[in-house]
Amino acid sequence: MDVKNAPNVTGERADLLAELAKARHFLRFTTRDLTDEQAGMRTTASELCLGGLVKHVTSCERGWVDFILEGPSAMGDFTQMTEEDFARRADEFKMLPGDTLAGVLDAYAEVARRTDELIPALPDLDAVHELPKAPWNTETHWSTRRVLLHIMAETAQHAGHADIIRESLDGAKSMG
């Protein structure tokens, strides 16, 4: 979304959209000119790869936007996850057979479009939902604003991870 030219998007919502767009840009930019094989390569001690990071951020943004719209039922109860559930989540961080970088980036663009259309239309950024049950949650409730800030933080954090992975891959830098 071109926030500067979007009608009726001003103030806090324009700021949220602009910051999220910047973080997304840096994440996507790390994948420029890569092959599918390169997008799936691990270049550090971590299990992370560039394509997997984009897949993970896509899944996270989709899930948190569903949470904004539907509440905690959209995310499920993480305390009840099985080993199989955790294995499926781990696949978010990998380029699996059949995954392509173009496909991963297209899925991310679609999720971003949905979020960018939602933010201006939200009736109240102060609306609060109970957080889903998860062992890592130290709070019980988040506002819509807080969820959007979390999506931005998650995206920016993983853009930084991606920058390190890309530099380790071929020396290209995205953020410095």
N, C-alpha and C positions, 0 to 999 in steps of 0.2 A: 504494500500500500504506500502510495506517495502521500505521506502525512501532511506535507506542506500544502498540497493541493486538495486534500480531502475536505468536503464541505462540512461545516458544523463540528469539526473536531478541533477543540481548543483546550487550553489549560492543562490540567492534570492528565487527561486522556491522551492529548497530543504528545505530552512528555513521555507517558508510558509507551505509546506506540513508537515514538522515535528511538527511545533507548532499546526497546526490544528489537527494532529493525537493525540497529547498529550491532548488537550482539549476534543476531542471525547472520548479518553480512560477514562478520569475521569468521564465524563457523563455516559458512558456505565457501568463503574465499580460500580457506585452507585446502579445499579439494580441487582447486583449479588445475586443469591440465593433467589430471591423474587418470590412469587406467583403472578398470575395475579391480585388477590384481593389486595395484598399489594401494587402492582405497581399503583393501582388506589386510594389508600387511601390518604386523606388529613391529614397531621400531624401537621400543623401549622395554624395560623390564615388566611393564604393565601388560595386561591382556588387551588393552585398548587399541583400536585401529580407527582411521578417519571415517570410513563408511559406517562402522558400528557406532561411533559417537553421534553421527547425524541420525541414525536410526533410533538411538536411545533418546536424544533430545526430542525427536518427533513424537515418540511414544509418551514421554513425560508431558510435553505441551498438550497433546491430545487428551491425556488422562486428567490433567489439572483443569482444562477447559470443560471437560465433561463434569468434573467436580463442581465448578462454578454453576453449571446449569442444573445439575441433578443432585448435588450433595454427596455425602460419603458413599452412598450405594453405588455410585459410578466407578469407584475404585476398588471396592471389596475390602475384605478383612485380611490384612497382611499377616496377622498373627496366626491365621489358619492355612497359610500357604504350605504346599507339599514340596518335596524335593523336585518333583516334576514341574511344579509352578516356578520354582527358583531357576530350574534349568531353562525354561522358556524365557524368563526374564534375562538370563545371561546371554541368550541368543540375540537380544537387542544390541549387544555390544560387538557383534561379529557380522561380517559379510558372509552370508550363508550361500550354499549353492543356489544359483538362480538369481541372487541379488545382483543388481547392477548399480553403479554409482548414479547413473542418470535416474533410475527408478527410485533410489533412496532420496535423491534431491527433489524429485517431483513430489514424492509423498510429503516431504518436509514443507515444500512450497504450498501444498494444499492445506496442511494443518495451519501454517502461518496465515494463509488467506482467511481461513475460518476465524482464527483468533482476532485478526485485524478488523474483520467485519463485526465481530461481537463486541469488542471494547467500546466503540462509540454508542452501541445500542443498549448497553447494560443500564438498567434503571438506577442502580445504586451500588457504588463501589464499597459501601459500608456493610452490605449484606453479608451475613455470617453463616457459615456451615460448621458443623462438628467435623473434625478431622477423622479420616478413616482410622481404624485400629491398626497400629503399626508399632513395632518395638522401638523405632527411632523417633517417634513423635514425642516431644517433651511438652507440647501444648495440646489443648483440647479443641480449640476453635480457631478458624482463620476467616478474615474478611475476604471479599473478592479482591480488594486492593492488595492484600497480603499474598494471595495466590498469584496475582500478576507479577508482583515483585519477586516471588519465588521462581516463576518461569524465567524471568529476566536473569536472575542470579544463576540459575541452573545453566542457561544458555551461555552466559558469559564465562562461567567456570569451565564448561566443556570446550568453549572456543579457545581458551588458554591451553587446555590439554591438547587440543588439536594442533595448535601452533607448535608445541614441543614435538609432537609426533611427526608433523610435516617437516620440521627442521631436521629431525633425525633421519627422515626418509631420504631427502635430497638436498638439504641445505636451504630450501625456500623458507622465507619467513612471511608471516601474515600480519603480525602485530608489532613489528619492531625493526 
